[in-house]
């Protein structure tokens, strides 16, 4: 039998295997213990520094999806909110993602991307950001 980490199981929509019980009260207790963990922890448990104000939930969700798409855990990254238009993310391996304005990437450890605010206002900006991140993850793995 393959054992998976509880968060991996939750992301895949799987529940731990349990032997069926004859008693309905026992079954109810088993089903309650099988409840999936909350994948969106409260804001105070994430490592987001917010000197420029609080990050709205739509911005936070977009940022979490982007980080998960490149294989990073939002909890493992240091996220600094300068403003809703400028968010900086320090990845565990030393790279930094700057969601500010699209600029030429001259720095070897920093990638400039469209701001989360701009991507939410203009969804067409998500495609160039994704293409940049896709190329970057390929180079990063080699």
matplotlib code that plots the C-alpha trace (Angstrom):
import matplotlib.pyplot as plt

x = [0.0, 1.3, 1.2, 0.8, 1.3, -2.1, -1.8, -1.0, -4.1, -6.2, -5.0, -5.9, -9.3, -8.5, -9.4, -7.6, -8.7, -10.9, -12.5, -16.2, -17.9, -21.3, -22.5, -23.8, -22.6, -19.1, -19.4, -20.4, -17.3, -15.1, -16.5, -16.0, -12.3, -11.9, -12.7, -10.2, -7.8, -8.3, -5.8, -6.3, -4.8, -5.7, -3.8, -1.8, -0.1, 1.3, 4.7, 3.3, 4.8, 2.6, 4.3, 2.3, -1.1, -3.1, -3.2, -6.9, -8.1, -8.3, -4.7, -3.7, -5.5, -3.9, -0.4, -1.0, -2.1, 1.0, 3.3, 1.7, 2.0, 5.7, 6.0, 6.5, 4.6, 3.3, 4.3, 7.9, 8.2, 8.8, 6.1, 6.4, 3.6, 4.8, 1.4, -1.3, 0.5, 4.0, 4.5, 7.9, 8.3, 11.5, 11.7, 13.6, 16.3, 17.3, 15.3, 12.9, 9.7, 8.8, 5.1, 5.4, 5.9, 7.1, 10.8, 13.7, 15.2, 18.8, 19.3, 20.2, 18.2, 15.2, 12.3, 10.0, 6.4, 3.2, 1.6, -1.2, -3.4, -2.9, -3.4, -6.7, -7.8, -6.6, -6.6, -4.7, -1.5, -1.6, -0.4, 2.9, 3.5, 2.8, 5.1, 7.9, 7.5, 7.3, 10.6, 12.2, 11.2, 12.7, 16.0, 15.9, 15.6, 18.6]
y = [0.0, 3.5, 6.1, 9.7, 12.9, 14.2, 17.4, 15.5, 13.3, 16.4, 18.1, 14.9, 14.7, 11.4, 10.3, 7.9, 4.3, 3.2, -0.2, 0.0, -0.4, -2.0, 0.6, 3.9, 5.9, 4.6, 5.3, 8.9, 9.3, 7.8, 10.1, 13.1, 12.1, 11.8, 15.4, 17.1, 19.6, 23.2, 24.0, 27.8, 28.6, 31.7, 34.8, 35.0, 31.7, 32.6, 34.3, 37.4, 40.7, 43.6, 47.0, 48.5, 47.4, 44.1, 41.9, 41.4, 37.9, 37.8, 38.9, 36.3, 33.5, 34.4, 34.5, 31.1, 29.6, 31.0, 29.6, 26.2, 26.2, 26.5, 23.9, 26.2, 26.2, 29.6, 28.7, 28.1, 31.5, 34.9, 37.2, 41.0, 43.3, 46.8, 47.7, 45.9, 46.8, 45.6, 42.2, 40.6, 36.8, 35.3, 31.6, 29.1, 28.6, 32.3, 33.5, 36.4, 37.1, 40.8, 41.3, 45.0, 45.9, 44.0, 44.8, 43.1, 40.5, 41.6, 40.1, 36.4, 35.9, 38.2, 37.9, 40.9, 40.1, 42.0, 43.1, 40.9, 44.0, 44.4, 40.7, 40.8, 43.9, 42.6, 38.8, 38.9, 39.7, 36.2, 34.6, 36.5, 35.9, 32.2, 32.0, 33.7, 31.4, 28.3, 29.2, 30.1, 26.8, 24.9, 26.7, 26.4, 22.6, 22.2]
z = [0.0, -0.9, 1.9, 0.9, 2.9, 4.2, 2.2, -1.0, -0.4, 0.2, -3.0, -4.9, -3.2, -1.5, 2.0, 4.2, 3.9, 6.8, 7.5, 7.4, 10.8, 11.5, 13.9, 12.2, 15.2, 14.6, 10.9, 11.6, 13.9, 11.1, 8.5, 10.7, 11.3, 7.5, 6.9, 4.6, 6.2, 5.5, 2.7, 3.1, 6.5, 8.4, 7.3, 10.5, 9.8, 6.4, 6.0, 4.3, 5.5, 4.6, 5.2, 2.3, 3.3, 3.3, 0.2, -0.9, -1.1, -4.9, -5.1, -2.5, -4.4, -7.7, -6.0, -4.4, -7.7, -9.4, -6.8, -6.8, -10.6, -10.4, -7.7, -4.7, -1.4, -0.4, 3.2, 2.2, 0.5, 2.0, 0.6, 1.0, 0.1, -0.8, -2.3, -4.1, -7.3, -6.0, -4.3, -3.9, -3.3, -2.1, -3.1, -0.9, -3.5, -3.6, -6.6, -6.3, -8.2, -8.5, -9.3, -10.2, -13.8, -16.8, -17.2, -18.9, -16.6, -16.2, -12.8, -12.6, -9.4, -9.9, -12.3, -13.1, -13.8, -14.3, -11.0, -9.5, -9.6, -13.4, -14.0, -12.2, -14.1, -17.5, -17.7, -21.0, -19.0, -17.4, -20.6, -20.9, -17.1, -17.5, -20.6, -18.6, -15.6, -17.8, -19.5, -16.2, -14.5, -17.4, -17.1, -13.3, -13.4, -15.7]

ax = plt.figure().add_subplot(projection="3d")
ax.plot(x, y, z, "-o")
ax.set_aspect("equal")
plt.show()
